[in-house]
Amino acid sequence: MQKVHFWFYIYCITVMLIVSIGGYTRLSGAGLSITEWKPISGIMPPISKAQWEHKFELYKKSPEFIYKNFFITLKEFKKIFYIEYIHRVVGRLSGIIVLVSSIYLYFTKQLSKFNIKSLLLVLGFGGIQAIIGWFMVKSGLKEEPNVSHLMLALHLFIASIIFSILVVNITKDFHWFVYRERKIYIYSVLCLITTYIQIIYGAFTAGTHAGLLYPSFPLMDGHFLPNELGNIIQSPGSIMLIHRILAFVILMLAILIRYNTPKELIFARKICNILLISVFTQITLGIVTLLSYINISVALVHQIGAFIVLSCNLIITSSYARKHN
């Protein structure tokens, strides 16, 4: 069983790595540099001068080059190409690692039925993730040089689901909590659901560039409520407002979970402390990201922080959930 846990830890780290690279790819403006999707042959980058010129010519036909990057040279194109290329290669390699190791663990009879079902889900979602990733890129190769924020949110949400499946598998074989307090369980479920929604709205915020439109805190363009309020999944003002409110809702729920967890549950209290610190840190990082006009390093840490909050939520919720079954 220890080997299985080792591999699930590796899978979790891999997801965090891909999310980090994906975030950097988006923030660096490299996500639309590869205008083709070739799952197999695309593993090889351009080598000859003719191949590079061909890739560059394809990129020149894209809206991003026509409206934004019309001044870049082939040398500059290579830089953004390699960022997106690494993103895609790491995604492919991750899928291969999970598939090969899962087959090994299965035939050496190290997987429980729950593990098998979970890995099948992970592989299935991984395949869907790759397809969604391409449709996301494709959405930015049409009229506007921006990917659909809805596709971006779906892409990140599926990554969070894959991560969640892996974390639950790690926690399943441990019995850390023995206290059956349903109130804490309800708070933890609400916190978990709100965290998933917040991850989606984080992607909405990034995809609509709402952070660049409202780079201040606590006010938005000098007001608590932005002047531009509209559709809650389309309007940057509404999206930014919801993203801010959800952050404090999660903080309130984390405080309730920590306050209601008995002192005798030492490990549970530690996890609750980590959750509370993580949420507070996330809010701080979110504010710094805004005030720094979306500094890439800070924004990346903020994105990874969301998965730390999610993992704490999952540990608490899944542990209490087993006690109510």
MIGUZA-416430 format. One line per 3 residues: number of its first residue (from 1); their letters; for each residue x negated, y, z of C-alpha. Coordinates in steps of 0.02 Angstrom, whole numbers, plus 50000, padded with zeros to 5 digits. Layout:
<gufis>
NUM = A = X,Y,Z  ... $
</gufis>
This chain:
<gufis>
1 = MQK = 50000,50000,50000  49854,50116,50033  49799,50103,49851 $
4 = VHF = 49975,50152,49797  49970,50304,49910  49801,50351,49839 $
7 = WFY = 49870,50350,49662  50024,50450,49710  49911,50581,49789 $
10 = IYC = 49812,50585,49626  49975,50607,49529  50028,50752,49641 $
13 = ITV = 49859,50838,49619  49874,50811,49431  50044,50896,49427 $
16 = MLI = 49974,51044,49525  49828,51053,49403  49942,51054,49251 $
19 = VSI = 50053,51186,49329  49899,51293,49364  49834,51275,49187 $
22 = GGY = 50008,51309,49117  50022,51465,49223  49851,51527,49167 $
25 = TRL = 49894,51490,48985  50051,51595,48998  49972,51737,49096 $
28 = SGA = 49821,51747,48979  49935,51761,48828  49868,51603,48748 $
31 = GLS = 50027,51499,48746  50075,51537,48566  49903,51516,48489 $
34 = ITE = 49936,51338,48425  50083,51343,48305  50095,51156,48273 $
37 = WKP = 50140,51007,48381  50042,50851,48338  50051,50735,48489 $
40 = ISG = 49920,50612,48422  49811,50698,48293  49818,50860,48394 $
43 = IMP = 49701,50783,48522  49556,50834,48410  49515,51021,48402 $
46 = PIS = 49458,51108,48242  49274,51075,48207  49228,51143,48036 $
49 = KAQ = 49240,51324,47982  49377,51276,47858  49481,51194,47996 $
52 = WEH = 49465,51348,48106  49514,51463,47965  49666,51353,47929 $
55 = KFE = 49723,51364,48111  49693,51552,48109  49796,51572,47950 $
58 = LYK = 49941,51478,48031  49930,51592,48182  49930,51747,48070 $
61 = KSP = 50105,51698,48013  50171,51699,48191  50266,51847,48267 $
64 = EFI = 50135,51862,48404  49997,51901,48278  50109,52011,48170 $
67 = YKN = 50175,52119,48313  50045,52104,48451  49878,52026,48406 $
70 = FFI = 49855,52087,48226  49684,52158,48273  49601,51999,48339 $
73 = TLK = 49460,51913,48249  49429,51727,48222  49308,51728,48368 $
76 = EFK = 49440,51801,48484  49570,51680,48416  49459,51533,48464 $
79 = KIF = 49462,51589,48646  49652,51587,48662  49664,51430,48555 $
82 = YIE = 49552,51333,48674  49654,51386,48826  49814,51315,48750 $
85 = YIH = 49718,51166,48682  49654,51121,48857  49831,51139,48924 $
88 = RVV = 49897,51014,48796  49753,50892,48815  49766,50888,49005 $
91 = GRL = 49953,50854,48986  49919,50707,48869  49780,50637,48978 $
94 = SGI = 49891,50649,49132  50025,50546,49047  49896,50415,48997 $
97 = IVL = 49825,50407,49174  49998,50381,49250  50046,50251,49121 $
100 = VSS = 49885,50148,49131  49873,50154,49321  50058,50109,49338 $
103 = IYL = 50034,49956,49228  49884,49904,49332  49977,49928,49497 $
106 = YFT = 50128,49834,49430  50033,49680,49372  49931,49674,49532 $
109 = KQL = 50098,49676,49628  50059,49832,49728  50219,49926,49686 $
112 = SKF = 50383,49917,49780  50547,49923,49685  50564,50105,49737 $
115 = NIK = 50389,50143,49671  50429,50060,49504  50591,50157,49481 $
118 = SLL = 50503,50318,49530  50359,50293,49408  50480,50254,49267 $
121 = LVL = 50568,50418,49307  50402,50510,49311  50351,50439,49142 $
124 = GFG = 50522,50477,49069  50522,50655,49134  50342,50672,49074 $
127 = GIQ = 50396,50631,48897  50542,50752,48908  50423,50883,48979 $
130 = AII = 50311,50870,48826  50458,50892,48707  50526,51041,48806 $
133 = GWF = 50352,51117,48807  50350,51115,48618  50526,51186,48601 $
136 = MVK = 50473,51322,48723  50324,51366,48613  50434,51355,48458 $
139 = SGL = 50554,51482,48532  50413,51609,48527  50368,51573,48347 $
142 = KEE = 50529,51642,48274  50578,51825,48277  50507,51885,48443 $
145 = PNV = 50331,51843,48507  50399,51786,48675  50452,51613,48729 $
148 = SHL = 50629,51586,48793  50631,51616,48981  50765,51483,48993 $
151 = MLA = 50650,51354,48914  50507,51414,49025  50616,51390,49179 $
154 = LHL = 50669,51216,49122  50487,51172,49089  50435,51224,49265 $
157 = FIA = 50588,51147,49346  50553,50976,49271  50373,50990,49334 $
160 = SII = 50445,51022,49508  50559,50869,49492  50412,50758,49441 $
163 = FSI = 50313,50827,49588  50461,50796,49705  50477,50614,49653 $
166 = LVV = 50293,50587,49690  50299,50673,49860  50451,50573,49915 $
169 = NIT = 50358,50412,49870  50214,50464,49981  50328,50506,50129 $
172 = KDF = 50442,50355,50111  50328,50233,50200  50296,50348,50347 $
175 = HWF = 50416,50369,50492  50364,50534,50564  50529,50599,50634 $
178 = VYR = 50639,50507,50758  50755,50647,50808  50929,50640,50731 $
181 = ERK = 50983,50821,50734  51103,50846,50590  51092,51036,50602 $
184 = IYI = 50907,51031,50557  50945,50914,50413  51076,51035,50344 $
187 = YSV = 50955,51182,50358  50818,51081,50272  50933,51030,50128 $
190 = LCL = 50989,51210,50104  50807,51266,50108  50759,51134,49980 $
193 = ITT = 50900,51179,49861  50860,51364,49878  50677,51327,49842 $
196 = YIQ = 50721,51240,49679  50830,51388,49630  50689,51507,49677 $
199 = IIY = 50566,51411,49566  50689,51433,49422  50705,51618,49457 $
202 = GAF = 50518,51634,49471  50508,51569,49292  50649,51687,49241 $
205 = TAG = 50551,51831,49318  50393,51783,49223  50483,51748,49060 $
208 = THA = 50578,51914,49057  50425,52011,49120  50533,52077,49262 $
211 = GLL = 50379,52097,49371  50304,52220,49247  50468,52315,49236 $
214 = YPS = 50484,52332,49426  50306,52332,49496  50352,52403,49666 $
217 = FPL = 50414,52344,49836  50532,52354,49929  50621,52471,49809 $
220 = MDG = 50649,52436,49624  50617,52590,49518  50650,52696,49672 $
223 = HFL = 50813,52606,49719  50861,52452,49818  50972,52399,49674 $
226 = PNE = 50897,52417,49501  50985,52530,49376  50995,52385,49255 $
229 = LGN = 51111,52254,49329  51193,52126,49217  51192,51941,49175 $
232 = IIQ = 51106,51848,49318  51007,51739,49197  50971,51870,49063 $
235 = SPG = 50953,52041,49144  50774,52072,49210  50842,52187,49345 $
238 = SIM = 50966,52058,49410  50837,51919,49398  50708,52017,49498 $
241 = LIH = 50837,52064,49630  50892,51883,49652  50711,51823,49658 $
244 = RIL = 50675,51944,49800  50832,51902,49898  50803,51714,49883 $
247 = AFV = 50629,51734,49956  50701,51802,50118  50842,51674,50120 $
250 = ILM = 50708,51538,50116  50612,51627,50254  50769,51634,50362 $
253 = LAI = 50803,51448,50335  50622,51404,50374  50637,51500,50538 $
256 = LIR = 50798,51408,50581  50717,51240,50545  50565,51282,50652 $
259 = YNT = 50670,51356,50794  50785,51204,50803  50649,51071,50795 $
262 = PKE = 50618,50999,50970  50447,51024,51051  50425,50837,51076 $
265 = LIF = 50417,50812,50888  50237,50868,50875  50206,50818,50695 $
268 = ARK = 50374,50884,50638  50335,51051,50721  50169,51058,50629 $
271 = ICN = 50254,51030,50461  50382,51163,50506  50241,51282,50551 $
274 = ILL = 50157,51249,50385  50322,51279,50296  50350,51442,50388 $
277 = ISV = 50172,51503,50355  50183,51450,50173  50346,51544,50146 $
280 = FTQ = 50279,51701,50229  50119,51687,50125  50223,51665,49967 $
283 = ITL = 50319,51825,50002  50156,51918,50034  50080,51849,49873 $
286 = GIV = 50237,51897,49777  50223,52076,49838  50036,52083,49799 $
289 = TLL = 50070,52011,49626  50193,52152,49592  50084,52291,49662 $
292 = SYI = 49931,52226,49567  50031,52236,49406  50030,52045,49389 $
295 = NIS = 49848,52006,49427  49817,51834,49350  49725,51760,49500 $
298 = VAL = 49855,51817,49626  49998,51763,49513  49923,51589,49494 $
301 = VHQ = 49903,51566,49682  50083,51625,49701  50141,51493,49577 $
304 = IGA = 50046,51353,49663  50110,51414,49831  50286,51375,49773 $
307 = FIV = 50239,51191,49761  50163,51193,49936  50328,51263,50003 $
310 = LSC = 50420,51130,49902  50312,50988,49970  50342,51043,50152 $
313 = NLI = 50529,51053,50116  50527,50879,50041  50433,50803,50188 $
316 = ITS = 50556,50875,50313  50714,50837,50213  50667,50661,50158 $
319 = SYA = 50609,50614,50333  50769,50672,50415  50873,50599,50274 $
322 = RKH = 50810,50424,50311  50863,50443,50491  51042,50478,50437 $
325 = N = 51056,50328,50321 $
</gufis>
